[in-house]
Amino acid sequence: MKTLIRIMGLFVIFAASVQLMSCGGGGGSPGTGGGFIRSGSWYVTGFEWPHDGNPWESENFVIYSDGAGEEARGALAMLAEETLSEIKVLFAIDNNDIFLFPPGQERIDIYAYKNRYPTYPVNWGGWAYYGGLLIFSLDHPERTSFGHTEPEIYNPTLKHEIMHVVESLLKASNDPNLVDVWLTEGIAEAVSGGTAGGRITDLQKFNELRNQYGSRNPIAMHRYEYPNIEGIAYYYYYPMFQLAAEYLVDANGHGGTMNDVRNLLLDVRNGVPFSTAFQNRFGMSLAEFENQFIALMNAYLP
């Protein structure tokens, strides 16, 4: 569950009525490098990054870091609360009772890294897992011509990753193979407005991408096994995944809803195979959607 995106620069003020509180931990302070704690829910990702023992807590999130300032932590918590609230409205989730957290966890963990610039396995800015995510701190020192934490880049990335976390809490699993990658990434891109190569809005762009990358069917991509072609995930698959997801939940497309996606994920939590859950919730088989995808998009796009 990763976002292949050019990331990020400095922050902006957000307006929200969210109750936040700083919570000092077991030693160290932002930026000191002392008293670091070598554990955290994010260690399951293989990124075993210690935190400075000064989490910032809000209603639904705990913000950990390797040195982000208090203002940056509080601002991220506020933005995360706004983002989660928007997603819950979109999926008709009234409260957190529908979520199943990992054992011992009651809120979403965010590790906001300030002193790293991840490059493995690719350059990335956000990485989600069951119950949490890693993302640039809002006071990260790295600056490039892409702006990094400028809101138009940072905010969609955060929303994309929080959508992945919501998916993990609905299906109650860190297993990325329980749901096909095209839907996992497609819904995250649709909800966020897109973090990759640009939303497909017409047949011209659709056909240009197919001609450029060899007419690959995105619905045939069931797992995170991208071809070894530079930029293909970012510029081809993510936009195609987003298009597929938007078609499914568009009244002018297939006519499904985000409620159908939510219920599909709950079905998967209850042991229903993805292909069966998809057919039950969207009224067509996965094979039908794959076989008809090009024709459906030709009819759907202007």
N, C-alpha and C positions, 0 to 999 in steps of 0.2 A: 504494500500500500504506500506508494510513494508518489511524490509530485515532481515530475521532471520539469523544472522551471528555473528561469533566471531570477535570482533572488538577491537581495532586498535593500532598503535605505532608511530613512528616518521617519518618525511617527507624527501623528496628528492628534488633536484632541477629539475625544468621543463623548457624546452626550448620552447618558443612560442612568436610570435610577436603580442601581445595583448596590447592595450592601457589601462592602469589601472590608477585609481586615488583614493586617500584617500579622504574621505569627512567627516569632523568632524560634529557631530550632536549636540543635545541639552544638552550636559553636561556629565560629567564623562569622564573617559579615561580607556583604556584597563587595567583591573586588579585592578581598584581603588574601585569598589563597590559603588561609589557615582553617583547620578544623573541618576538612571536607569529608563528606559521608559517602562511602562507596557502596551504595545500594539505591534501588528505586525500581518502580514498576517497569520503566523503560529498558532495564537490563535484559528483558526477554528478547529485545530486538537485536542483541549483539553489540549495541552501542553502550558499552559499560562506562558511562560518564558520571563521575561523582558530582554531587551538588554541595552547595556551601552551607547547608543547614539552616537556611532562612526562607522557608516557603511562605508564599503569600496566598492566603485562603479566601475564597468567595463561596457563594452558595453552592455552586456546582463544580468548582475547579480548585485545584491546588497547583500553584505555579512554583516550580523548582528552577534553579539556575546555577550556573558556575560563576556568577558574578554580575548579573544584571542589577541595575539600580532599582530602588524601591519604586520610583515613579514608573519605570518601564514595566515592572511586574504588575503594579496596580492597573496600569493602562491595558495590559494584555488581558488581565482577569476581566476587566470591564468589557472589552471587545469580545472575549470568548463568551461571556454571559449573554450579550446581545445576539451573538451568532447562534448559540444553542437555542435561545428563545425563538428565533426566526425559523430554525429547522423544525422545532417541535410543533410550531403552528402549521408549517407546511405539511407535516406528516400526521396532523391531528393527534399529537401526543400530549395529553393533558398534564401528566406528572411523570416523575421518574420511576413509578412503580413498575412500569413496563420493562425497564432496563434490568439486566442481570450483570452485575459487576463481578470482576474477579474476586476470589476470596480475600477478605480483609480490606477491601477497597470500597469506599462509599461515594467518592467523587472522581471526576476525570482529572488525571494528572497531566500537566504540561511541563515539559522540560524546555525552558527558554535558554538556549545556549548563546553565550556572548563571546567566548574565547575560542571558537572553533569555526572552521569553514569546510563542511563535509564534502568530500569528493569521491567517496566509495559507497556503492559501486558506480555511481555517477554523481555529478554535481546535483545536490538536492537541498531544498529549503524546508520541507515539511515531511514528516514520516509518522504515520499513524500505526497504532497497534491496539490490542484489546484493552480498552479502558484508558487510553492516553495517547499523547503525541509528542513529538519533538519538533521545535521550530525556532528560527532565529529570534533572539531577544530584540525588543524594539530599540535598544541602544547598542546594537551590534556595531563594532567599529568598521567593519568591512564596507567599502563604498565602491561602486562601479558605475559605469554610464547607464546601467539599467535601473538605478535608483534604490534597489533592494527594498527597504521597508516603506517606500512610498505606499500610501493606502491602496491605490489601484492595483498594486501587485501583492502586497502583504495580506490585505483583507480577503480576497478570493482564495489565496493559499490556505489561510487559517480555516475558512469555511469549508473548503475541500477536505481538509484533514479532520475537522470536527465531524463532518458527515461520515467519514470512514469510521470514526470512533462510535458514532450513533449506530451505524450498521453493526459494529462488533458487539455493542451492548444489546441490540435487538436479537442477533443470532447467538449471542453468548459464546463467542469463540474468537480465537486469534487465527484460525485456519483460513487462509485466503482462498482455498480451493473449494469451500463449501458453496460459494456463489461465483458464477462465471465472472472473469475479470472485466468483460465488456460492460456488465451491469454495475459492478462495484465502482469502476472508474467513471462510467457514463453518468450514473446518478450523482456522484460527487462533482463532476464537471457541470452537470445541469444545475445543481443546487447553487454552486459557486458562481455560475456565469461563465466558467471556463478559466483555466489557468495555463493552458498550453498553446497550441498553434493557431487558435482562432476558431470561433463558432462557424459551423457550416449553415449558411442561411439560404443558399440557392443551388440550383443544379449545376451552374457553371463551376462553382468551387468544388462541389462534390465530384464532378467529372475530372476536373483538373487534378485533384488529389489521387483519384483512381488511376489516371493516366501516368502520373508521376511515380506512384508506388506499386503499380502492377495489379490493380483491380482486386486487392485482397479483401476478403469478406470479414468484417470485424466481428461478426457473431460467431465465426469459426474459432475465434481466440477465446478459449475457455480458461486458460491459466496464464500466469505471468511468464510467457515464453515468447518474447518479441524476437522477430528476425534480427540478425546481426547486420542491420543497416543503419547508418548514422542518422539520427533524428527521426526515425520512423515512429517511435512511440509518441514523441512530442508533437510532431507535425501531422501525422496521419491517424494513428490509432486513437489518441485522446479525442480529437475532434469527431472522429467516426463514432466512438463510444458515446460521446455526448449527444450526437444526433440520434442514435438508436434509442437512448433513454428518453430524450425529449419527445420523440415520435410516440413511444409507448404511453406517455402520460398526457399527451396533447389531445384535447377534444377534437381537433381537426386532423389528428393522426389516428392512432389506434383507439383512442378514447378511454384509456385507463387513467388511473389517478395515483398520486403518491401513497394513498391509503393501500392500494394494491401492492406497492413495493414494500411498505411496512409489514403488511400481512404475509407477504412472501418470505420476508426475513424471519418472522415469527414461526412460519411453517418449517423453515430450515432449522431453527432452534429446536423444534419438536421432532426432528429426525426425518423430515420429508426431503427427499433428494431435490436438488435445485430444478432439474428438468420437470419434475412432477409439480413442484410448487409453482413454477412459471406457467405451466399449462393451466393449472387450477385457477390462478389469479388473473391471467390475461387471455384465457380462452383460445389459445392456439399453442401448438407444440413448439418446442425450441427448434426442432428440425424445420418446421414450416417457416418460422421467422428467419432462420438462416438461409433457407433456399429461396425465399421470396424477398430478401432484404433489398436487393438492388432495384427490383421492380417496385417495391413499396416506396422506396425513397424517390424514384422517378415520378411517382404519382403524388408524393407528399410535398416535395420541394418546388417552389416557384421557378 
